[in-house]
Amino acid sequence: MNTKNIIEFGKEVINLQAESVKNLVELVDENFEKAVNLILNSNGRVIVTGIGKSAIIANKIVATLNSTGTPSIFMHAADAIHGDLGIIKKDDIIICISKSGNTQEIKDLVPFLNMKKNPLIAITGDVDSFLAKNSTVVLNSHVNIEVCPNNLAPTNSTTAQLVIGDAIAVTLVKIKGFTSHDFAKFHPGGSLGKKLYLKVKDLIDVDARPMVLEDDNIKSVIIEISNKMLGITPVFSKNLIVGVITDGDLRRTLLNHSDISILKAKDIMSINPKIIDSETMASKALEIMKGNKISQLIVTTDNQYSGVIHIQSLIKEGIS
């Protein structure tokens, strides 16, 4: 295949998969509602199982359910009959994924699942299969063809399984009124979680608190800003912050004064500095910085100086 043919075939693959997903719309019926309600009204977890490529899809569905507030566990179909059936508890709902619904592993597993009398939801491409006939609810994931040129490698079929799993998870989100704040609780390390929970106090280094007195000379100011590496220092008078000096202020001073030896901190400081409380959300700090076109904020706790928050600390944490 030449370059043009490779590109065209890639587009064809995507179009065929998109078509398979689109066709699923016609297969969504009252069984989908039954499946969602079984999970919604359960006091247990969702156990998702499968074999081969379907097992990989099952893992992803478990991850999506967990991250959206529906406790879920993956159970490999082959391992289940070798001890992992013990995962299943009385109130759990089971989802079993299989394209054919007739593989030997599925035939071996399903009778044991039914012995436990947990509701069994099948996601299968064959509604007349062994799995379908022995399930509480059947969700049809049929595709006409695999996008693989040999019609062998699971491609369209696994995409269809994944889409159905996502549809279940997102429908549960909608019904339960799961919010962005709820989502953040399960993703404290993600950018959304950090935006909603990370506070200014979490990002300041209390051991790197630059400070100078209003009568300190410029050399002292330069040394303090350089040592603390935050590009700024507050200026104090009688334990009160009366101004700030940034590295930009220092550059302008050097450009505009031929003799800086006679200058003191109070001569070059900017008054009315932007100050933020340490309990303020980090995302709010970024908003203030952007609004004022500055890179640092002075941080206080109970009106006492705590340190400096720099915009780079926010960007590093993925808050933008």
C-alpha positions in Angstrom: 0.0 0.0 0.0 1.3 3.5 -0.9 0.9 6.5 1.5 -2.4 7.6 -0.1 -3.9 4.1 0.2 -2.8 3.8 3.9 -4.5 7.1 4.7 -7.7 6.2 2.8 -7.9 2.8 4.5 -7.4 4.4 7.9 -10.3 6.7 7.2 -12.4 3.7 6.0 -11.7 1.8 9.3 -12.9 4.8 11.3 -16.0 5.3 9.2 -16.9 1.6 9.5 -16.5 1.7 13.3 -18.6 4.9 13.5 -21.3 3.2 11.4 -21.3 0.2 13.8 -21.7 2.4 16.8 -24.4 4.4 15.1 -26.3 1.1 14.4 -26.4 0.4 18.1 -29.0 3.1 18.6 -31.6 0.8 17.0 -30.7 -2.0 19.4 -31.3 0.0 22.6 -34.7 -1.0 24.0 -36.5 -1.6 27.3 -33.7 -4.1 28.2 -31.3 -1.2 28.5 -33.7 0.5 31.0 -34.0 -2.8 33.0 -30.2 -3.1 33.2 -29.8 0.5 34.4 -32.5 0.1 37.0 -31.0 -3.2 38.3 -27.7 -1.4 38.9 -29.4 1.8 40.2 -31.5 -0.1 42.8 -28.8 -2.5 43.9 -27.2 -2.2 47.3 -24.1 -4.1 46.0 -21.4 -3.6 43.4 -21.2 -4.2 39.7 -19.1 -7.2 38.8 -18.0 -7.1 35.2 -16.5 -10.2 33.6 -15.4 -11.4 30.2 -12.7 -13.3 28.3 -10.0 -12.2 25.8 -10.6 -8.8 24.2 -13.9 -8.6 26.0 -12.1 -8.8 29.3 -10.1 -5.7 28.4 -13.3 -3.9 27.6 -14.7 -5.1 30.9 -11.8 -3.5 32.7 -12.4 -0.2 31.0 -16.1 -0.3 31.9 -15.2 -1.0 35.5 -12.9 2.0 35.5 -15.6 4.2 34.1 -18.2 3.0 36.6 -15.9 3.5 39.5 -14.9 7.0 38.5 -18.5 8.0 38.2 -19.7 6.7 41.5 -20.8 3.2 40.8 -18.6 0.7 42.8 -17.4 -2.0 40.4 -14.9 -4.9 40.2 -13.4 -6.7 37.3 -13.5 -10.5 37.4 -11.8 -12.5 34.7 -14.1 -15.2 33.3 -11.3 -17.8 33.2 -10.2 -17.1 36.8 -13.7 -17.0 38.1 -14.2 -20.8 38.2 -10.8 -21.2 39.8 -11.6 -19.2 42.9 -12.5 -15.7 41.9 -16.2 -16.4 42.2 -15.7 -15.5 45.8 -15.6 -11.9 44.8 -19.3 -11.9 44.2 -21.5 -10.9 47.2 -25.2 -11.3 47.7 -26.4 -7.9 46.4 -24.0 -7.6 43.5 -25.0 -7.2 39.9 -23.0 -9.1 37.3 -22.3 -7.9 33.7 -20.9 -10.6 31.4 -19.5 -9.5 28.1 -19.0 -11.8 25.1 -19.3 -11.3 21.4 -20.6 -14.8 20.6 -21.9 -15.7 24.1 -21.0 -19.3 23.3 -17.3 -19.6 24.1 -16.4 -22.6 26.4 -15.3 -20.3 29.2 -18.6 -18.5 29.2 -20.5 -21.8 29.1 -18.5 -23.0 32.0 -19.0 -19.8 34.0 -22.6 -18.9 33.5 -24.1 -21.9 35.4 -22.1 -21.0 38.5 -23.1 -17.4 38.2 -26.7 -18.4 38.1 -26.3 -20.6 41.1 -25.4 -17.5 43.1 -28.8 -16.0 42.0 -27.3 -12.6 41.3 -28.9 -10.6 38.5 -26.9 -11.3 35.3 -26.7 -8.7 32.5 -25.4 -10.0 29.2 -23.7 -7.7 26.6 -23.5 -10.0 23.6 -23.7 -9.8 19.8 -25.9 -13.0 19.7 -29.2 -12.7 21.5 -29.8 -16.4 20.9 -26.5 -17.5 22.5 -26.0 -19.6 25.6 -25.1 -16.5 27.6 -28.2 -14.6 26.4 -30.6 -17.4 27.2 -29.2 -17.7 30.7 -29.2 -14.0 31.6 -31.6 -11.8 33.4 -31.3 -9.0 30.9 -29.7 -9.0 27.4 -28.1 -6.0 25.8 -27.6 -6.6 22.1 -24.1 -5.5 20.9 -24.4 -7.0 17.4 -22.3 -5.7 14.6 -22.6 -6.8 11.0 -18.8 -7.2 10.4 -15.5 -6.6 12.0 -13.4 -3.9 10.5 -10.5 -6.3 10.3 -9.9 -7.2 6.6 -10.2 -10.9 7.5 -13.4 -10.2 9.6 -11.6 -12.0 12.5 -9.9 -9.6 15.0 -12.5 -8.1 17.4 -12.7 -4.5 16.4 -16.2 -3.2 15.7 -17.6 -5.7 18.3 -15.4 -4.6 21.1 -16.1 -0.9 20.3 -19.8 -1.7 20.5 -19.3 -3.4 23.9 -17.4 -0.4 25.2 -20.1 2.1 23.9 -22.8 0.1 25.7 -20.8 0.1 28.9 -20.3 3.9 28.6 -24.0 4.4 27.9 -24.8 2.5 31.1 -22.3 4.5 33.2 -23.3 7.9 31.8 -27.0 7.1 32.2 -26.4 6.3 35.9 -24.5 9.6 36.2 -27.6 11.5 34.8 -30.1 9.7 37.0 -28.1 10.1 40.2 -27.3 13.8 39.5 -23.6 13.0 39.7 -21.8 16.4 39.6 -18.4 17.7 38.8 -17.7 18.0 42.5 -18.7 14.3 42.9 -16.4 13.4 40.0 -13.5 15.3 41.6 -13.8 13.3 44.8 -12.8 10.2 42.8 -10.1 12.1 40.9 -8.2 14.1 43.5 -5.0 13.7 41.4 -6.7 14.9 38.2 -6.8 18.5 37.0 -10.5 18.8 37.9 -10.0 17.5 41.4 -7.1 19.9 42.0 -9.2 22.8 40.7 -12.0 22.0 43.2 -10.0 20.9 46.2 -6.5 22.3 46.1 -6.0 25.4 48.2 -3.4 28.1 48.2 -1.9 26.8 51.4 -1.2 23.5 49.7 1.1 25.2 47.2 3.2 27.6 49.2 6.6 26.7 50.7 6.6 28.0 54.2 10.4 27.6 54.3 10.8 30.0 51.4 9.2 33.2 52.7 11.0 36.2 51.3 10.8 39.4 53.3 12.7 42.7 53.7 12.3 45.7 55.8 11.4 49.1 54.3 14.8 50.5 55.2 16.8 47.6 53.8 19.2 48.6 51.0 18.8 47.4 47.4 21.6 44.9 47.8 19.7 43.2 50.6 16.5 43.1 48.4 18.4 41.6 45.5 19.9 38.9 47.7 16.5 38.0 49.3 14.7 37.8 46.0 17.5 35.8 44.4 17.8 33.3 47.4 14.0 32.6 47.6 13.6 32.4 43.9 10.0 33.5 43.8 10.6 36.8 41.9 9.1 38.9 44.7 9.4 39.9 48.3 7.0 41.7 50.6 8.3 44.8 52.3 7.6 45.1 56.1 7.2 48.0 58.5 6.5 47.2 62.1 5.3 43.6 61.2 2.9 44.9 58.6 3.2 44.4 54.8 3.4 47.8 53.3 4.4 46.9 49.8 6.2 44.4 47.5 9.2 44.4 45.2 9.4 42.2 42.2 12.3 41.3 40.0 10.7 43.6 37.4 10.9 46.5 39.9 14.6 45.8 40.4 15.2 45.8 36.6 13.4 49.1 36.2 15.4 50.6 39.2 18.7 49.6 37.6 17.7 51.2 34.3 16.4 54.4 35.8 19.0 55.1 38.5 22.7 55.6 38.1 23.4 55.1 41.8 21.3 52.5 43.6 23.4 52.5 46.7 21.4 55.3 48.2 18.0 53.6 47.6 16.1 51.7 50.2 13.3 49.1 49.8 10.6 51.6 50.5 11.9 53.8 47.6 11.1 51.2 44.9 8.3 49.1 46.3 4.8 48.9 44.9 2.2 49.7 47.5 -1.2 48.0 47.9 0.1 44.5 47.0 -2.3 41.7 46.0 -2.8 39.5 49.0 -4.7 36.2 49.2 -5.8 34.1 52.2 -4.2 30.7 52.4 -7.7 29.0 52.6 -8.6 30.3 49.2 -8.9 27.8 46.3 -5.8 27.6 44.2 -8.0 28.1 41.1 -9.1 31.5 42.4 -5.5 32.5 42.9 -4.9 31.8 39.2 -7.9 33.8 38.3 -6.6 36.8 40.3 -3.2 36.5 38.8 -4.5 36.4 35.2 -6.9 39.3 35.9 -4.1 41.5 37.2 -1.4 40.2 34.8 0.9 39.2 37.7 2.8 36.1 38.5 2.7 36.0 42.3 0.5 36.7 45.2 1.3 37.3 48.9 -0.3 34.7 51.1 -1.6 35.3 54.6 -3.2 33.1 57.3 -5.4 34.9 59.8 -3.8 38.1 58.5 -0.3 36.9 59.2 2.2 36.5 56.4 2.5 32.8 55.3 4.5 33.0 52.0 4.2 33.6 48.3 2.3 31.6 45.7 3.8 31.7 42.2 1.8 31.1 39.0 4.3 28.4 38.0 3.2 26.3 41.0 -0.3 26.4 39.8 0.6 25.5 36.2 2.8 22.6 37.5 -0.3 21.2 39.3 -2.3 21.3 36.1 -4.4 24.3 37.2 -4.9 26.5 34.2 
